[in-house]
Amino acid sequence: MGFVMRLGAGIKNGFNSVVNFIREGVKELKKVRWPNRKELVAYSNIVIWTVVFITIFFFVIDLGISLILQLFGFGK
């Protein structure tokens, strides 16, 4: 009987821990300062242009390495 009681207490404590975790998470999310529309658009543009720049950069690097390898006969 003692095992069943401890098991029940453990389940109850586990459930309380989950509830407390969710409550604390909600409290923390209320403290967050969310960006307004203007800031969100500006941040999104920064991310998009950074991705475009990095993509072009690595494309050029890859193209350069491919050309160098072809010059030395390692390419197709």
BELBEL-V658266 format. One record per helix or strand of 2 or more residues. SS is the DSSP state (H for helix, E for strand). FROM is the first residue (numbers start at 0). TO is the last residue. If there is no record, write none. Layout:
SS|FROM|TO + SS|FROM|TO
This chain:
H|1|30 + H|36|70
